[in-house]
Amino acid sequence: MNVFIEHLNVSPIVKTFLFNLTNGDITLISGFFWLFVAALFSTISGAIGGIILAGKDLGYELAGILGGLLGPAGGIPVAIIGLIILKFI
């Protein structure tokens, strides 16, 4: 994978970022990237969970909106703690 990244015609900053992602190094930029991915997945899963749990009672659209808003409330802090633990292991 790293051989492919070396031959990309992109800026050195992007190459460094891709090297960090493929090697598993957690830097500030890759940490923000993984935090964004975690927030995206927790929003989607929160909306799906809200629809499954309370779709009939509240209406599917309202349950999806509330689940999408409240899903990251549990996912983002756990992702931050996990990234901090992985940084120091």
VOBASE-301330 format. One record per atom (N, C-alpha, C): residue number from 1; residue in one letter; z, x, y; atom name. Coordinates in steps of 0.02 Angstrom, whole numbers, plus 32768, in hexadecimal, padded with zeros to 4 digits. Each point is the difference from the previous one (the first is absolute). Layout:
BEGIN
+-----+------+------+------+-------+------+
! seq ! type !   up ! east ! north ! atom !
+-----+------+------+------+-------+------+
! NUM !    a !    Z !    X !     Y !   CA !
...
+-----+------+------+------+-------+------+
//
This chain:
BEGIN
+-----+------+------+------+-------+------+
! seq ! type !   up ! east ! north ! atom !
+-----+------+------+------+-------+------+
!   1 !    m ! 8000 ! 8029 !  7FC4 !    N !
!   1 !    m ! 8000 ! 7FD7 !  803C !   CA !
!   1 !    m ! 8000 ! 802B !  803F !    C !
!   2 !    n ! 8026 ! 8037 !  7FFE !    N !
!   2 !    n ! 8003 ! 802A !  803B !   CA !
!   2 !    n ! 7FBE ! 8023 !  800E !    C !
!   3 !    v ! 7FD8 ! 800D !  7FCC !    N !
!   3 !    v ! 7FBE ! 801E !  800A !   CA !
!   3 !    v ! 7FD4 ! 7FCF !  8027 !    C !
!   4 !    f ! 8005 ! 7FC1 !  7FEF !    N !
!   4 !    f ! 7FDA ! 7FCE !  8025 !   CA !
!   4 !    f ! 8015 ! 7FFD !  8049 !    C !
!   5 !    i ! 8040 ! 8004 !  800E !    N !
!   5 !    i ! 8019 ! 7FFD !  8044 !   CA !
!   5 !    i ! 7FE9 ! 803D !  8028 !    C !
!   6 !    e ! 7FFC ! 8039 !  7FE0 !    N !
!   6 !    e ! 7FEB ! 803D !  8023 !   CA !
!   6 !    e ! 7FB8 ! 7FFA !  8019 !    C !
!   7 !    h ! 7FD6 ! 7FDB !  7FDD !    N !
!   7 !    h ! 7FBA ! 7FFB !  8012 !   CA !
!   7 !    h ! 7FF1 ! 7FC5 !  802E !    C !
!   8 !    l ! 8032 ! 7FDB !  8013 !    N !
!   8 !    l ! 7FF5 ! 7FC9 !  802F !   CA !
!   8 !    l ! 7FF2 ! 801C !  8045 !    C !
!   9 !    n ! 7FD4 ! 7FDF !  8023 !    N !
!   9 !    n ! 7FED ! 8015 !  8043 !   CA !
!   9 !    n ! 8029 ! 7FD9 !  8034 !    C !
!  10 !    v ! 8041 ! 800B !  8000 !    N !
!  10 !    v ! 802D ! 7FDD !  802E !   CA !
!  10 !    v ! 802B ! 8034 !  8024 !    C !
!  11 !    s ! 8027 ! 7FE8 !  802F !    N !
!  11 !    s ! 802A ! 802D !  8028 !   CA !
!  11 !    s ! 8038 ! 801D !  7FD5 !    C !
!  12 !    p ! 801B ! 8039 !  8015 !    N !
!  12 !    p ! 8036 ! 801F !  7FDA !   CA !
!  12 !    p ! 803F ! 7FD4 !  7FFB !    C !
!  13 !    i ! 800C ! 7FD6 !  8030 !    N !
!  13 !    i ! 803A ! 7FD4 !  7FFE !   CA !
!  13 !    i ! 7FFA ! 7FCE !  7FC7 !    C !
!  14 !    v ! 7FC4 ! 7FE4 !  7FF8 !    N !
!  14 !    v ! 7FF4 ! 7FD1 !  7FCA !   CA !
!  14 !    v ! 8004 ! 8023 !  7FBD !    C !
!  15 !    k ! 7FE6 ! 803D !  7FFC !    N !
!  15 !    k ! 8005 ! 8026 !  7FC1 !   CA !
!  15 !    k ! 8048 ! 800E !  7FEE !    C !
!  16 !    t ! 8029 ! 8013 !  8031 !    N !
!  16 !    t ! 8046 ! 800D !  7FF3 !   CA !
!  16 !    t ! 8023 ! 7FC0 !  7FE9 !    C !
!  17 !    f ! 7FF0 ! 7FC8 !  8020 !    N !
!  17 !    f ! 801E ! 7FC0 !  7FEC !   CA !
!  17 !    f ! 7FED ! 7FEF !  7FB8 !    C !
!  18 !    l ! 7FC1 ! 8008 !  7FEE !    N !
!  18 !    l ! 7FEA ! 7FF0 !  7FBC !   CA !
!  18 !    l ! 801E ! 8030 !  7FCD !    C !
!  19 !    f ! 8007 ! 8040 !  8012 !    N !
!  19 !    f ! 8022 ! 8030 !  7FD4 !   CA !
!  19 !    f ! 8048 ! 7FEB !  7FF4 !    C !
!  20 !    n ! 8022 ! 7FEA !  8035 !    N !
!  20 !    n ! 8046 ! 7FEB !  7FF8 !   CA !
!  20 !    n ! 8005 ! 7FC2 !  7FD3 !    C !
!  21 !    l ! 7FD1 ! 7FD2 !  8007 !    N !
!  21 !    l ! 8002 ! 7FC4 !  7FD6 !   CA !
!  21 !    l ! 7FF3 ! 8011 !  7FB7 !    C !
!  22 !    t ! 7FD0 ! 802C !  7FF3 !    N !
!  22 !    t ! 7FF0 ! 800F !  7FBA !   CA !
!  22 !    t ! 8035 ! 802D !  7FE0 !    C !
!  23 !    n ! 8021 ! 802A !  8027 !    N !
!  23 !    n ! 8032 ! 802C !  7FE4 !   CA !
!  23 !    n ! 8045 ! 7FDF !  7FFC !    C !
!  24 !    g ! 8009 ! 7FC8 !  8021 !    N !
!  24 !    g ! 8041 ! 7FDF !  7FFE !   CA !
!  24 !    g ! 8031 ! 8019 !  8034 !    C !
!  25 !    d ! 7FE9 ! 8028 !  802F !    N !
!  25 !    d ! 802B ! 8019 !  8036 !   CA !
!  25 !    d ! 800C ! 7FC8 !  8032 !    C !
!  26 !    i ! 803E ! 7FF8 !  8014 !    N !
!  26 !    i ! 8010 ! 7FCC !  8031 !   CA !
!  26 !    i ! 800D ! 8021 !  8043 !    C !
!  27 !    t ! 7FD1 ! 7FF6 !  802D !    N !
!  27 !    t ! 8007 ! 8017 !  8045 !   CA !
!  27 !    t ! 800A ! 7FC2 !  802C !    C !
!  28 !    l ! 8004 ! 800B !  8040 !    N !
!  28 !    l ! 800A ! 7FC7 !  802D !   CA !
!  28 !    l ! 7FC5 ! 7FCF !  7FFE !    C !
!  29 !    i ! 7FC4 ! 801B !  8000 !    N !
!  29 !    i ! 7FC5 ! 7FD5 !  8000 !   CA !
!  29 !    i ! 7FF7 ! 7FDD !  7FBD !    C !
!  30 !    s ! 8009 ! 8025 !  7FC9 !    N !
!  30 !    s ! 7FF9 ! 7FDF !  7FBF !   CA !
!  30 !    s ! 803A ! 7FCE !  7FF5 !    C !
!  31 !    g ! 803A ! 800E !  801B !    N !
!  31 !    g ! 8037 ! 7FD0 !  7FFC !   CA !
!  31 !    g ! 7FF0 ! 7FBF !  8024 !    C !
!  32 !    f ! 7FE3 ! 8005 !  803C !    N !
!  32 !    f ! 7FEC ! 7FC4 !  8024 !   CA !
!  32 !    f ! 7FC9 ! 7FDA !  7FDA !    C !
!  33 !    f ! 7FD3 ! 8025 !  7FE1 !    N !
!  33 !    f ! 7FCB ! 7FE0 !  7FD8 !   CA !
!  33 !    f ! 801F ! 7FD8 !  7FC7 !    C !
!  34 !    w ! 802E ! 801F !  7FDA !    N !
!  34 !    w ! 801F ! 7FDD !  7FC8 !   CA !
!  34 !    w ! 802C ! 7FC7 !  8018 !    C !
!  35 !    l ! 801F ! 8007 !  803A !    N !
!  35 !    l ! 8027 ! 7FC9 !  801C !   CA !
!  35 !    l ! 7FD3 ! 7FC5 !  8013 !    C !
!  36 !    f ! 7FC5 ! 800F !  801B !    N !
!  36 !    f ! 7FCF ! 7FCB !  800F !   CA !
!  36 !    f ! 7FE9 ! 7FDC !  7FC0 !    C !
!  37 !    v ! 7FF3 ! 8027 !  7FCC !    N !
!  37 !    v ! 7FEA ! 7FE3 !  7FC0 !   CA !
!  37 !    v ! 8038 ! 7FD4 !  7FE4 !    C !
!  38 !    a ! 803E ! 8017 !  8004 !    N !
!  38 !    a ! 8039 ! 7FD9 !  7FE7 !   CA !
!  38 !    a ! 8008 ! 7FC0 !  8028 !    C !
!  39 !    a ! 7FF7 ! 8003 !  8042 !    N !
!  39 !    a ! 8006 ! 7FC4 !  8029 !   CA !
!  39 !    a ! 7FC8 ! 7FCF !  7FF1 !    C !
!  40 !    l ! 7FC5 ! 8019 !  7FF3 !    N !
!  40 !    l ! 7FC8 ! 7FD4 !  7FEF !   CA !
!  40 !    l ! 800D ! 7FDC !  7FBE !    C !
!  41 !    f ! 8015 ! 8026 !  7FCD !    N !
!  41 !    f ! 800D ! 7FE1 !  7FBF !   CA !
!  41 !    f ! 803B ! 7FD0 !  8003 !    C !
!  42 !    s ! 8034 ! 8011 !  8026 !    N !
!  42 !    s ! 803A ! 7FD3 !  8003 !   CA !
!  42 !    s ! 7FEF ! 7FC0 !  8026 !    C !
!  43 !    t ! 7FD4 ! 8005 !  8031 !    N !
!  43 !    t ! 7FEA ! 7FC3 !  8023 !   CA !
!  43 !    t ! 7FD9 ! 7FD2 !  7FD2 !    C !
!  44 !    i ! 7FD2 ! 801E !  7FDC !    N !
!  44 !    i ! 7FD7 ! 7FD8 !  7FD2 !   CA !
!  44 !    i ! 802B ! 7FE2 !  7FC8 !    C !
!  45 !    s ! 802B ! 8028 !  7FE3 !    N !
!  45 !    s ! 802A ! 7FE6 !  7FCA !   CA !
!  45 !    s ! 8033 ! 7FCE !  8019 !    C !
!  46 !    g ! 8019 ! 8009 !  803D !    N !
!  46 !    g ! 802E ! 7FCF !  801D !   CA !
!  46 !    g ! 7FDE ! 7FBD !  800B !    C !
!  47 !    a ! 7FC1 ! 8002 !  8017 !    N !
!  47 !    a ! 7FDC ! 7FC1 !  800A !   CA !
!  47 !    a ! 7FF3 ! 7FDD !  7FBD !    C !
!  48 !    i ! 7FED ! 8026 !  7FCE !    N !
!  48 !    i ! 7FF4 ! 7FE3 !  7FBE !   CA !
!  48 !    i ! 8041 ! 7FE3 !  7FE3 !    C !
!  49 !    g ! 8037 ! 8026 !  8008 !    N !
!  49 !    g ! 8040 ! 7FE9 !  7FE7 !   CA !
!  49 !    g ! 8018 ! 7FC1 !  8025 !    C !
!  50 !    g ! 7FF5 ! 7FFE !  8041 !    N !
!  50 !    g ! 8012 ! 7FC4 !  8026 !   CA !
!  50 !    g ! 7FD9 ! 7FC3 !  7FEA !    C !
!  51 !    i ! 7FC0 ! 800A !  7FF2 !    N !
!  51 !    i ! 7FD7 ! 7FC8 !  7FE9 !   CA !
!  51 !    i ! 8017 ! 7FE8 !  7FBC !    C !
!  52 !    i ! 8010 ! 802F !  7FD4 !    N !
!  52 !    i ! 8016 ! 7FEC !  7FBC !   CA !
!  52 !    i ! 8044 ! 7FDE !  8003 !    C !
!  53 !    l ! 802F ! 801B !  8027 !    N !
!  53 !    l ! 8044 ! 7FE5 !  8000 !   CA !
!  53 !    l ! 8007 ! 7FBF !  8028 !    C !
!  54 !    a ! 7FE3 ! 7FFE !  803B !    N !
!  54 !    a ! 800D ! 7FC7 !  802B !   CA !
!  54 !    a ! 7FC1 ! 7FDB !  8017 !    C !
!  55 !    g ! 7FCA ! 8009 !  7FDC !    N !
!  55 !    g ! 7FC1 ! 7FE1 !  8015 !   CA !
!  55 !    g ! 8002 ! 7FB5 !  8001 !    C !
!  56 !    k ! 801E ! 7FE2 !  7FCD !    N !
!  56 !    k ! 8002 ! 7FB7 !  7FFD !   CA !
!  56 !    k ! 8031 ! 7FE2 !  8033 !    C !
!  57 !    d ! 8036 ! 8024 !  800D !    N !
!  57 !    d ! 8033 ! 7FE5 !  802C !   CA !
!  57 !    d ! 7FED ! 8005 !  804A !    C !
!  58 !    l ! 7FE9 ! 803A !  8014 !    N !
!  58 !    l ! 7FF1 ! 800C !  8047 !   CA !
!  58 !    l ! 7FB7 ! 7FF7 !  8012 !    C !
!  59 !    g ! 7FD6 ! 7FFE !  7FCF !    N !
!  59 !    g ! 7FB8 ! 8002 !  800C !   CA !
!  59 !    g ! 7FE9 ! 8048 !  7FF3 !    C !
!  60 !    y ! 7FC6 ! 8007 !  7FE3 !    N !
!  60 !    y ! 7FEA ! 8041 !  7FEA !   CA !
!  60 !    y ! 7FF3 ! 8030 !  803A !    C !
!  61 !    e ! 7FE6 ! 7FE6 !  8036 !    N !
!  61 !    e ! 7FF1 ! 802C !  8039 !   CA !
!  61 !    e ! 803F ! 801A !  8022 !    C !
!  62 !    l ! 8030 ! 7FD5 !  800C !    N !
!  62 !    l ! 803F ! 8015 !  801F !   CA !
!  62 !    l ! 8027 ! 802F !  7FD2 !    C !
!  63 !    a ! 8001 ! 7FF2 !  7FC0 !    N !
!  63 !    a ! 8022 ! 802C !  7FD1 !   CA !
!  63 !    a ! 7FDF ! 8044 !  7FFD !    C !
!  64 !    g ! 7FBE ! 8002 !  8004 !    N !
!  64 !    g ! 7FDD ! 8040 !  8001 !   CA !
!  64 !    g ! 800E ! 8028 !  803F !    C !
!  65 !    i ! 8002 ! 7FDE !  8038 !    N !
!  65 !    i ! 800E ! 8021 !  8040 !   CA !
!  65 !    i ! 8047 ! 801C !  8000 !    C !
!  66 !    l ! 8030 ! 7FD8 !  7FEB !    N !
!  66 !    l ! 8045 ! 8018 !  7FFF !   CA !
!  66 !    l ! 800A ! 8038 !  7FCE !    C !
!  67 !    g ! 7FE0 ! 7FFB !  7FC6 !    N !
!  67 !    g ! 8005 ! 8036 !  7FCF !   CA !
!  67 !    g ! 7FE0 ! 803F !  8019 !    C !
!  68 !    g ! 7FC7 ! 7FFA !  8023 !    N !
!  68 !    g ! 7FE0 ! 803B !  801C !   CA !
!  68 !    g ! 8028 ! 8020 !  8037 !    C !
!  69 !    l ! 8026 ! 7FD9 !  8025 !    N !
!  69 !    l ! 802A ! 801C !  8035 !   CA !
!  69 !    l ! 8040 ! 801F !  7FE5 !    C !
!  70 !    l ! 801C ! 7FE1 !  7FCE !    N !
!  70 !    l ! 8041 ! 8017 !  7FE6 !   CA !
!  70 !    l ! 7FF9 ! 8031 !  7FC6 !    C !
!  71 !    g ! 7FC6 ! 8006 !  7FE3 !    N !
!  71 !    g ! 7FF6 ! 802F !  7FC9 !   CA !
!  71 !    g ! 800D ! 8049 !  8014 !    C !
!  72 !    p ! 7FE5 ! 8017 !  8038 !    N !
!  72 !    p ! 800C ! 8045 !  8014 !   CA !
!  72 !    p ! 8048 ! 800F !  8013 !    C !
!  73 !    a ! 8029 ! 7FCD !  800B !    N !
!  73 !    a ! 8046 ! 800C !  8011 !   CA !
!  73 !    a ! 8025 ! 8023 !  7FC8 !    C !
!  74 !    g ! 7FEA ! 7FF6 !  7FC3 !    N !
!  74 !    g ! 801E ! 8023 !  7FC8 !   CA !
!  74 !    g ! 7FD8 ! 803C !  7FE8 !    C !
!  75 !    g ! 7FBE ! 7FFE !  800C !    N !
!  75 !    g ! 7FD5 ! 8035 !  7FE6 !   CA !
!  75 !    g ! 7FFE ! 803F !  8029 !    C !
!  76 !    i ! 8001 ! 7FF9 !  8042 !    N !
!  76 !    i ! 7FFA ! 803B !  802B !   CA !
!  76 !    i ! 803E ! 802D !  7FFD !    C !
!  77 !    p ! 803D ! 7FE6 !  8003 !    N !
!  77 !    p ! 803A ! 802D !  7FFA !   CA !
!  77 !    p ! 8003 ! 8025 !  7FBD !    C !
!  78 !    v ! 7FED ! 7FDF !  7FCB !    N !
!  78 !    v ! 8000 ! 8020 !  7FBF !   CA !
!  78 !    v ! 7FCA ! 8037 !  7FFD !    C !
!  79 !    a ! 7FC7 ! 7FF3 !  801F !    N !
!  79 !    a ! 7FCB ! 8033 !  8002 !   CA !
!  79 !    a ! 8016 ! 803D !  8029 !    C !
!  80 !    i ! 8023 ! 7FF5 !  8037 !    N !
!  80 !    i ! 8019 ! 8037 !  8029 !   CA !
!  80 !    i ! 8033 ! 8029 !  7FD8 !    C !
!  81 !    i ! 802E ! 7FDF !  7FDF !    N !
!  81 !    i ! 8032 ! 8024 !  7FD8 !   CA !
!  81 !    i ! 7FDF ! 8026 !  7FC8 !    C !
!  82 !    g ! 7FCF ! 7FE2 !  7FDF !    N !
!  82 !    g ! 7FDC ! 8021 !  7FCA !   CA !
!  82 !    g ! 7FDA ! 803D !  8018 !    C !
!  83 !    l ! 7FE0 ! 7FFC !  803B !    N !
!  83 !    l ! 7FDC ! 8039 !  801B !   CA !
!  83 !    l ! 802F ! 8039 !  8013 !    C !
!  84 !    i ! 803A ! 7FEE !  801A !    N !
!  84 !    i ! 8031 ! 8034 !  8011 !   CA !
!  84 !    i ! 8019 ! 8023 !  7FC1 !    C !
!  85 !    i ! 800E ! 7FD9 !  7FCC !    N !
!  85 !    i ! 8017 ! 801E !  7FC2 !   CA !
!  85 !    i ! 7FCA ! 802D !  7FE2 !    C !
!  86 !    l ! 7FC1 ! 7FE9 !  8001 !    N !
!  86 !    l ! 7FCA ! 8029 !  7FE4 !   CA !
!  86 !    l ! 7FF4 ! 803F !  8029 !    C !
!  87 !    k ! 800C ! 7FFD !  8041 !    N !
!  87 !    k ! 7FF6 ! 803B !  802A !   CA !
!  87 !    k ! 8031 ! 8038 !  7FED !    C !
!  88 !    f ! 803D ! 7FEE !  7FEE !    N !
!  88 !    f ! 8033 ! 8032 !  7FF3 !   CA !
!  88 !    f ! 800A ! 8011 !  7FB6 !    C !
!  89 !    i ! 7FD9 ! 7FE2 !  7FD5 !    N !
!  89 !    i ! 8006 ! 8011 !  7FB8 !   CA !
!  89 !    i ! 7FD0 ! 8039 !  7FF1 !    C !
+-----+------+------+------+-------+------+
//
